[in-house]
Structure formats: structure tokens, C-alpha cells
Amino acid sequence: MSAAVRSVAVVGGGPAGSVCALELSRLLPGTAVDLYDRDDEGPGAGIVMTHDFAERLKAVHPEALHVPESACASWDHTVTVIGGERIVSGAFGMSGLSRQVFRAHVRELAAARPNVRLIRQTVTELPSRADVVVLANGAGSGQRRTLRHRFGTATAAGRTRYLWLSTPTVVEPCFLLKDLGPGPLVVHAYPHGPAESTFIVEADPDTLNAHGLLDPPVAEVERRLAALFSAELAGAPLTARTNSWQAFRTVVNRRWFHERAVLVGDAAHTVHFSTGSGTALAIDDALCLARALAEHSDPGDAFAKYEAARRPVAEQAQAEARESTAWFEQLCRVGRLRGHQTVFALRSRRQANTFSRLRERDPEFVARTVAVLAGHATDAEPVDLPLTVGPLRLTHRLVRLDVDGSNCVLRGPDGTRAAGLVVDRTPSHLPAGVDFLAVPARPGPGRVTRSEAADRVRGSAAVPVALLVPQGLSRDEANTLIAAGRTDLVARS
């Protein structure tokens, strides 16, 4: 890199900012790096990291994950608790780390490098003397807000509310679905040490309001939630790590750099916490940006290469996160809990987690799910499970319909006919002679979005529901939707 860039200011001492400073110090030992860290420690309790990502990070900075055993935990399965039922499924090669311990550790590693200066202060404007300013100060970056029109920043708030808490006890990695009506409280929990766990509570605001949890002071909410989950917490208390119930805000930016300022991590893009990928995305951003700056003498060229490399990755992650967010919002609002099918739907909310992939990685869980759907143990796949539709006894759930406006017909091999109605919501009154409902798939690549209307109709319909697709879905995708309980059969016209 040329001497044109003599100094870099990194605003934000979290994992993304600190790793960026650490990598810059390694690749550009002659460049001065100022790492600005705010005085407060920020929200959150623990972070999640896959073992694959951890190995990639350690390959570059072996010391980055040398945190005390008291600040980390690992697991290879999760438990979903629905009512009194505990359903075990895989979550392969995962770790939880104390957010504050990891944050302090990587910051200290960076500060120990001879060309890095740690400056403990809150930054309100772009540091004037730096040739490059890396904004790694999170979703609420004040400098990005000031330049929002330059970056093309947009934010969208989700429907549900969440509260990030911690507890001084070990909670097994789990999802807790506590049905309180009108919807459930959903807990995302995992240990981040042998004596502390993260405990995130998510719910629809109507549910929180109905039970007096939305408006009280945080201390009162902590006590009430600890009482509601006293069995799961073994009587341990809860401490809020965010100030109040919040709506998750998805941040997107049309441009990731402007003049000498460039965005990384949550300042550039946010992904819903249910995906567990935010920290890894942010660190990968930081590594990519540092390498681009080391390879290009012109910062503008480096910024362009960095954005070209990372934007597609972030957009894919945000697309998956939107599907995950939508799934939890639907669950929190409607609250239909179907045991193994709900857990299969949870596991398959990401497009990559199809029936075949989950069966390969977690065969026992998938076999139990299919057995519950069939009513007995079976080697058959969901599309091959029998289904009665009016006068028809189907032996296969991938079918073809004759559609005429709002009416449709399903024909059996012997000429027997079942009459259907094409709808996008459950009729207030089911006409006589209607044997099933066909719900058109919604456009879009995501599984949750595509089948949202069918899932909603199926939850209240008294007859089988078919997801009507304009083109045939693969057998694997049909298996996935049926096993997840989002439709009873898949049909094309």
C-alpha cells in the first residue's frame, strides 16, 4: 500500500472493529491505527459462533479465541421445549462466548500491537486526521446516521419485541415455547460459560401487553420472567442486558462507503439474532476490508473491492434472516404449537435445511417427525404418506389440480373427484361439498414467505390444505413443507 494512507481510524472496539485493527496491524505494520472504543460496554450477554468459523478465525489470528473457560461453552444439540415435551435436535459444532469477555480480549490483542493506539472515548464526528475511517460501531452508528443520505441507509423494524437477558446458571441450548395465550413467549437460550447463560425472550407485543409484561420497569419484568421460567432457570434470576423490550431493526445501506468512511458489521447490515451469524459476518467484513486496504494503494479501490466481495454475502444472510424473522413472528402471533412439526419448521426455516439435508445430519430427529406425521414408525417420506381428501384416499402428496377460477378439482386414478376452493385466507363459512382448500404460493425464494398463507390457512381450516405452486417443486422441497406442517400436500395446476 502506498504512503498515501498513513493512518486509519477504527470507530468501535467491538469484535469487528478490534479484529479490523488487529488485521491491519498485521498486514500494514507501517500504518498508524487508532482504535476508538466507547466508554460503555454495550448490550448483550453472549454471542454464538460455529466451530467452522472459529477455525477460520484461528487460522489467521490463533490467539483471538484464547478466552478463559469461564467465558465459553460448546454444544452439538438443542432442545425445544413445547409444553411438557422436550424435543432434541442437532445443532452441530456451536459455541457460546461471553460477549464482554471476547470483546475485551480482541480489543486488548489489537491494542498490544505497536502500531495500534487504543483511545477510550465516544466519537461524535469522523476523526479528522485519519486518511481512512472504519465505522464499526454497530447498528446505531451515529456517524452513519449523520451521513445516512450518502450511504442510503434504511431501517425496518420487526413486529415482535425482544429482551436480551443473562442468568447466572447453565441453561442448556434450547428454544422454550411457553404458550400463555394469545401467543407464546419464545426463549432463545444458550450457555456462554460454565456458570452463565444468555436468555433472550421474544414475543408479540399483544401477548406481552395481555400479561402486563410490556410496560413495567425492567426490574419488574426481570422478576416476572424469572418466575414464569423458574423451572427452566432452577430458580436463578434474570438480568436484562438491553434497556427495554425492543423491536429488532434490520439495517441496509445502498452504499457501504463514502469518501474516506467505510461501514463494516452491523453498521453496514444487521441480521436477526435468531440466525446466530451477526458476529461472524462482522468479523469477516473486518478481515476482508483490511486485506483490501493492504492490496490497493487507492482507498476507493479497496472500498469497492471490499463491498463487491462482502455485499452478496450480507444480502444472502439478510435474506435468510428475513425468513427466520418471519417464522418467529408468525409463531409468536399465532402460537400454533405442533410438537415435532414445529421443531422441524424451526430447523427448516432456512432454505438450505431441506428434508434430505436434515435427514442426513439428524436422522433420528427426522424419523421421529415423520413417525408423528404418519401416526406410526415408517421409512416413507412425507410425500408418500397416505392422506384422505374428501372421497379420495391419496397415496402420494405431490398432485395436479384442475383449476377454474376459484374452483379446483383433484382427480383420483379411478376417476373419483375431490372438490376444492382456491383461497388466500380461511373462509368464514366453508361451502358444502368443498373437500380441500388450495392456497397459491406467494412469490419469492424463501420457504417461509412462499408458504405463509398456506400455513395460516392450515392452522384454522377443517379440511386438508394444498399449496398451489405455478411450477412443480422438487420432491425434497415438498417433503420439507409437509414435514414442517406448512401444508398437507403440494399441487400444481
NUMI-418693 format. One line per 8 residues: number of its first residue (from 1); for each residue x, y, z of C-alpha. Coordinates in steps of 0.25 Angstrom, whole numbers, plus 5000, padded with zeros to 4 digits. Layout:
residues N
NUM) X:Y:Z; ... .
END
This chain:
residues 493
1) 5000:5000:5000; 5005:5014:4997; 5009:5024:5007; 4996:5032:5003; 4989:5025:5014; 4997:5027:5027; 4986:5026:5037; 4973:5018:5039 .
9) 4963:5021:5050; 4954:5010:5054; 4942:5015:5061; 4936:5004:5070; 4944:4994:5079; 4935:4982:5078; 4939:4969:5071; 4938:4975:5057 .
17) 4946:4988:5060; 4956:4981:5068; 4959:4970:5058; 4960:4980:5047; 4970:4987:5055; 4977:4974:5058; 4978:4970:5043; 4982:4984:5039 .
25) 4994:4984:5049; 4998:4970:5043; 4997:4974:5028; 5001:4989:5029; 5011:4990:5041; 5015:5004:5036; 5001:5009:5036; 4996:5016:5049 .
33) 4983:5011:5054; 4975:5018:5064; 4964:5009:5071; 4953:5017:5077; 4945:5010:5088; 4933:5016:5095; 4932:5016:5110; 4920:5007:5112 .
41) 4921:4992:5109; 4909:4991:5100; 4897:4982:5101; 4896:4967:5100; 4901:4955:5108; 4907:4944:5099; 4910:4942:5085; 4909:4930:5076 .
49) 4920:4924:5067; 4921:4912:5059; 4933:4903:5060; 4936:4905:5045; 4936:4920:5047; 4945:4919:5059; 4955:4910:5052; 4956:4920:5041 .
57) 4958:4932:5050; 4969:4924:5058; 4976:4921:5045; 4978:4936:5043; 4979:4940:5058; 4982:4928:5066; 4981:4936:5079; 4967:4942:5076 .
65) 4959:4931:5083; 4968:4929:5095; 4958:4933:5105; 4956:4927:5119; 4948:4914:5120; 4939:4922:5129; 4935:4930:5117; 4931:4920:5107 .
73) 4923:4907:5105; 4921:4897:5093; 4909:4888:5089; 4905:4879:5078; 4890:4879:5080; 4878:4887:5084; 4865:4884:5092; 4852:4890:5088 .
81) 4842:4890:5100; 4828:4891:5096; 4818:4890:5108; 4823:4878:5115; 4830:4871:5103; 4845:4872:5101; 4849:4870:5086; 4864:4868:5084 .
89) 4870:4872:5070; 4884:4875:5065; 4892:4888:5065; 4905:4884:5061; 4918:4890:5065; 4913:4902:5072; 4920:4911:5083; 4915:4922:5092 .
97) 4924:4932:5097; 4923:4944:5107; 4921:4956:5099; 4928:4965:5108; 4940:4956:5111; 4942:4953:5096; 4941:4968:5093; 4951:4972:5103 .
105) 4960:4961:5099; 4961:4964:5084; 4962:4979:5087; 4974:4976:5096; 4981:4968:5086; 4979:4979:5076; 4984:4990:5086; 4996:4982:5089 .
113) 5001:4983:5074; 5012:4994:5073; 5004:5002:5062; 4991:5002:5069; 4986:5012:5079; 4974:5010:5087; 4966:5022:5090; 4955:5021:5101 .
121) 4945:5031:5097; 4932:5033:5090; 4933:5038:5076; 4923:5048:5071; 4929:5052:5058; 4939:5046:5047; 4953:5046:5053; 4959:5058:5045 .
129) 4973:5053:5043; 4971:5039:5038; 4972:5036:5024; 4962:5025:5025; 4951:5024:5035; 4945:5010:5038; 4931:5011:5044; 4930:4998:5053 .
137) 4921:5004:5063; 4908:4996:5061; 4894:4997:5056; 4892:5011:5063; 4905:5017:5058; 4904:5032:5060; 4913:5035:5048; 4906:5027:5039 .
145) 4893:5033:5043; 4899:5047:5040; 4903:5042:5026; 4890:5034:5024; 4887:5040:5011; 4901:5038:5006; 4901:5023:5010; 4886:5021:5006 .
153) 4882:5016:5020; 4869:5009:5022; 4864:5002:5034; 4852:4993:5036; 4846:4989:5050; 4841:4975:5052; 4827:4973:5059; 4832:4965:5071 .
161) 4839:4970:5083; 4851:4964:5090; 4858:4966:5103; 4873:4961:5104; 4876:4955:5117; 4886:4947:5125; 4885:4937:5136; 4896:4932:5146 .
169) 4893:4918:5143; 4895:4908:5132; 4883:4907:5123; 4884:4896:5112; 4884:4901:5098; 4869:4902:5095; 4857:4908:5090; 4846:4910:5101 .
177) 4832:4912:5095; 4823:4915:5107; 4808:4917:5102; 4802:4928:5110; 4791:4932:5100; 4788:4940:5092; 4802:4935:5087; 4815:4929:5093 .
185) 4827:4934:5100; 4839:4929:5091; 4852:4928:5098; 4865:4926:5091; 4875:4921:5101; 4890:4916:5101; 4901:4916:5111; 4913:4925:5109 .
193) 4921:4919:5121; 4920:4908:5132; 4913:4918:5141; 4905:4928:5132; 4895:4927:5120; 4889:4936:5110; 4873:4936:5111; 4866:4944:5100 .
201) 4851:4946:5101; 4843:4949:5089; 4828:4951:5088; 4817:4958:5080; 4814:4972:5087; 4799:4968:5089; 4804:4955:5097; 4813:4964:5105 .
209) 4802:4974:5108; 4792:4964:5111; 4801:4959:5122; 4806:4972:5127; 4820:4970:5123; 4821:4981:5112; 4821:4994:5120; 4826:4991:5135 .
217) 4840:4995:5139; 4851:4986:5134; 4854:4981:5148; 4839:4977:5150; 4840:4970:5136; 4852:4962:5141; 4845:4957:5153; 4833:4953:5146 .
225) 4840:4946:5135; 4849:4939:5145; 4836:4934:5152; 4830:4929:5139; 4842:4921:5135; 4846:4917:5149; 4847:4903:5146; 4856:4904:5134 .
233) 4865:4914:5142; 4865:4905:5154; 4861:4918:5162; 4872:4927:5157; 4870:4941:5154; 4870:4949:5141; 4877:4961:5138; 4873:4970:5125 .
241) 4885:4974:5116; 4876:4983:5108; 4869:4995:5113; 4855:4990:5110; 4847:4982:5100; 4852:4985:5086; 4847:4983:5072; 4859:4977:5064 .
249) 4863:4987:5053; 4869:4982:5040; 4879:4992:5035; 4882:4992:5020; 4891:5002:5012; 4891:5005:4997; 4906:5009:4998; 4916:5004:5008 .
257) 4926:5015:5007; 4926:5030:5005; 4939:5038:5003; 4948:5033:5014; 4938:5026:5022; 4934:5011:5021; 4924:5002:5028; 4926:4989:5034 .
265) 4918:4979:5042; 4905:4984:5048; 4907:4998:5043; 4906:4992:5029; 4896:4982:5031; 4888:4975:5042; 4883:4960:5043; 4873:4955:5053 .
273) 4879:4949:5065; 4871:4936:5063; 4881:4933:5052; 4893:4934:5061; 4902:4939:5050; 4904:4954:5053; 4917:4954:5060; 4923:4944:5049 .
281) 4918:4953:5038; 4924:4966:5044; 4938:4959:5047; 4938:4954:5032; 4935:4968:5028; 4947:4974:5036; 4957:4963:5031; 4952:4966:5016 .
289) 4953:4981:5018; 4967:4980:5024; 4972:4971:5013; 4966:4980:5002; 4973:4992:5008; 4986:4985:5008; 4985:4981:4994; 4981:4995:4988 .
297) 4988:5008:4988; 4975:5015:4986; 4965:5014:4998; 4954:5016:4988; 4958:5004:4980; 4960:4996:4993; 4946:5000:4998; 4940:4996:4984 .
305) 4947:4982:4985; 4942:4980:4999; 4928:4984:4996; 4927:4975:4984; 4932:4963:4992; 4924:4965:5004; 4911:4971:4999; 4906:4958:4993 .
313) 4909:4950:5006; 4902:4960:5014; 4890:4961:5005; 4889:4945:5005; 4890:4946:5021; 4879:4956:5021; 4870:4949:5012; 4871:4936:5021 .
321) 4869:4945:5034; 4857:4951:5028; 4851:4937:5026; 4855:4934:5041; 4849:4947:5046; 4836:4944:5038; 4836:4930:5044; 4837:4935:5058 .
329) 4827:4946:5056; 4817:4936:5051; 4819:4927:5063; 4818:4938:5073; 4806:4944:5067; 4798:4931:5064; 4804:4921:5074; 4801:4908:5068 .
337) 4810:4898:5074; 4810:4885:5068; 4822:4877:5075; 4831:4871:5065; 4826:4878:5053; 4828:4892:5060; 4842:4888:5063; 4844:4883:5048 .
345) 4839:4896:5043; 4848:4903:5053; 4860:4895:5047; 4856:4897:5033; 4853:4912:5033; 4866:4914:5025; 4865:4910:5011; 4878:4901:5012 .
353) 4872:4892:5022; 4863:4883:5014; 4857:4870:5018; 4868:4862:5011; 4879:4870:5018; 4873:4869:5031; 4871:4854:5030; 4886:4853:5026 .
361) 4890:4861:5038; 4880:4857:5048; 4873:4844:5044; 4867:4841:5058; 4860:4854:5059; 4855:4854:5045; 4850:4839:5047; 4842:4843:5059 .
369) 4836:4855:5052; 4831:4846:5040; 4826:4836:5050; 4818:4846:5057; 4812:4851:5044; 4809:4837:5040; 4804:4832:5053; 4814:4821:5053 .
377) 4829:4818:5050; 4831:4817:5035; 4842:4818:5025; 4833:4826:5016; 4836:4841:5012; 4825:4851:5015; 4820:4852:5001; 4818:4837:5001 .
385) 4809:4837:5013; 4794:4834:5011; 4784:4845:5012; 4769:4845:5011; 4763:4857:5003; 4748:4856:5003; 4745:4843:4995; 4759:4841:4991 .
393) 4770:4833:4998; 4783:4839:4993; 4795:4830:4993; 4804:4842:4989; 4804:4857:4993; 4810:4863:4980; 4798:4865:4972; 4792:4872:4960 .
401) 4779:4881:4960; 4769:4885:4950; 4767:4900:4953; 4756:4908:4948; 4756:4922:4955; 4753:4920:4970; 4749:4905:4968; 4758:4893:4966 .
409) 4757:4878:4965; 4767:4867:4970; 4765:4854:4962; 4768:4841:4967; 4773:4830:4957; 4760:4823:4957; 4753:4836:4953; 4748:4839:4967 .
417) 4748:4855:4969; 4750:4864:4981; 4745:4878:4980; 4754:4889:4985; 4753:4904:4987; 4765:4914:4983; 4767:4924:4995; 4777:4932:5001 .
425) 4770:4932:5015; 4761:4923:5022; 4747:4925:5018; 4737:4929:5029; 4728:4919:5024; 4732:4906:5017; 4723:4904:5005; 4716:4890:5005 .
433) 4723:4880:4997; 4737:4886:4998; 4747:4875:5001; 4760:4883:5002; 4766:4897:5001; 4777:4901:4991; 4785:4913:4995; 4794:4919:4984 .
441) 4809:4920:4987; 4814:4934:4989; 4825:4939:4980; 4839:4939:4986; 4850:4929:4988; 4848:4928:5003; 4841:4915:5008; 4834:4923:5020 .
449) 4829:4934:5011; 4825:4925:5000; 4816:4916:5009; 4812:4927:5019; 4797:4928:5014; 4796:4913:5013; 4802:4911:5027; 4792:4921:5033 .
457) 4780:4915:5026; 4784:4901:5030; 4784:4906:5044; 4769:4908:5044; 4764:4900:5033; 4755:4888:5035; 4759:4881:5022; 4773:4878:5016 .
465) 4781:4889:5010; 4789:4889:4997; 4800:4899:4994; 4797:4902:4979; 4810:4905:4972; 4811:4911:4958; 4823:4901:4955; 4826:4888:4961 .
473) 4834:4888:4974; 4845:4877:4976; 4841:4865:4984; 4851:4870:4994; 4845:4883:4996; 4831:4877:4996; 4836:4867:5007; 4841:4879:5015 .
481) 4828:4887:5014; 4819:4875:5018; 4829:4871:5030; 4828:4885:5035; 4813:4885:5035; 4812:4897:5026; 4803:4889:5016; 4797:4876:5015 .
489) 4800:4874:5000; 4807:4881:4989; 4799:4883:4976; 4802:4889:4962; 4791:4893:4952 .
END
